[in-house]
């Protein structure tokens, strides 16, 4: 079942991610994202790829899989990160929900990353009933995890300005 969708506006492709697509590191979902990335990367008219979520949380902080399954599926995630890091178009992640350390690794692979006030970051992956610290987008910016904190009512105009400046 396809859970990754993309849209195009001019020379910008937006790839919409479901909450669990990377949170669970499923090979199927990761392969779908890689496919969308390959399509955008091959199209020479695409100047920017934006990764956004279609649900409230970017990546859920709790994972229901066991560690063996996570390790076996991590190779696809490593390939995904390398594909993002090596993309021809500029890549931007927009975080508007909760992200665990897997999501943070995904975000670090992009050229730029923005988070709104709804974003919450965690310092790990909750596989049991561990005590995982959550912190704000402002602290994530202070720690260098994201490029910038942007209020949610300004995120779209920020992306438009970025594209205009980038193409300028």
N, C-alpha and C positions, 0 to 999 in steps of 0.2 A: 504494500500500500504506500502510495506517495504521500509523504508528510512535509516535503520541502517544496516551496513555491517561489517563483521569482516574477518580477514585473520589470518593465523597462519604461523609462521616461527620458527621451532624448538619448544622451550618451551615458546614462546612469542605469545600472541594473541593481535592483534591490532584491536580496535573497531573504525570504522570510523563514525563520526557523521556529519549529515548535519547541515547547519547553523541554521535552524529554529527548530530543534528537541527539544532543551531545551529552546531556546529563547522564544518559544511560550508555553512551558510547556504542550504540548498536551499529553493527557493520552495515546494515541496510540504510539507515539514516545517514551515516557518515558517507557512504558511497553516493547517495543522492546529492549531498552537498558538494562532493567532489565533482560530480557530473555537472552541476550548475556552474561551478567555478571554471571548469574546463570550457564550457560554452561561452562564458563571459570573457575568458582569457583569449580565446581564439578569435573573437570578434574585434577587429582592430578599431571599430568605431566606439567601443566602450572605453570610457575614461575613468570611471569610478564604479566600484562595487560596494554597496552598503549591506551589512548584515543586520537585520532587525528581527524581533520576535513578533509572533502573532498572538501571543498570550501574555498574561501579566508578568510572569517571571521569566527571566532570561534562561537560567538553568536552576533547577531546584537544588536546594542544599542537601537533601537527603537522597541517598541512592539505595535502592532495594536489591541490588545485585550483590553477589558474593565477590570476593576479591579475585578469585580465579577467573571468573567471567570477565571482570574488568580488565585484567591483564591480557587475556586472550584477544580482547577487542581493541586494545590500545594501539596496535600497529596501524589500523585504519586511521585512528586519530592523529598519529604521528605523520602519516602521509598527508592528511588534511591540513595540518599546520604548515607543512613544507609547501604545499600547493598555495596556500594563502600568502606565505612569506615570499614566494617567487612569482606572484602574479604581476603581469604587465600593468593593468590598471591600478590606480590608487585603491586601497581597501580601508573601509571605515566600519567599526562596530559601534552600534548604539545599544547601550544597556539601559533598560527601563524596568528591570525587576531584580530578582535575586540571582546571583551567580556564585557557584562554588569554585574551588580551585581548578576544576576542569574548564569551566567557562572562562576563568581568568587566563588560562593558558591559550585558549582560543582568541581572546581579546588581544593578548600580547603579540599574536601572530599578525595582526592587522597593522597597517601604517599609522592609523589614527583611531582613537576610541573616545567616545563620549558617554557620559552617564547622567541620568536625570536624578531628581530628588527621590524618585521611587526606587532607585537602585540600592540594593544591599549586597555587600560583598562578604564572603566568608573566607576564613583562613584554612579551610580544609574541605574534606568530604565526609559527611556524616554517614558512615556505614553501619554503625551501631547506635547506641545512645551516647555518643560522645558529646562533649561540650565544645561546640564550634562557635567561635567568636564571629559576630556580625558587625560590620561597620558601614558607614555612609559613603556616598560617592565623593563627597568632599575629602574624606580621609583617604579614599582610594587615589584621588588626585595627588594629595600630599605625599602618599607613599610611592607615587610613580606608576601605579597600576593602570591608570587611564590617562589619556591626554588632557582631558578637561571635563569638569562638571559643568553641565548646561541645564538651566531650568527647562522643564518639559514643554512649557509654552514657547520656548525659543529654539528647540532642537531642529525643527524643520527649516527655519530661516537660517540657522547656523549651517546646516548641510547645503542649502542653496547658495549661501555666501561662499562656502568652501569650494563648491564646484565652479562658481563664477571666477573666484580667485585662481583656482587651479588651471582653468582654461584660458585665463586672461592673457 
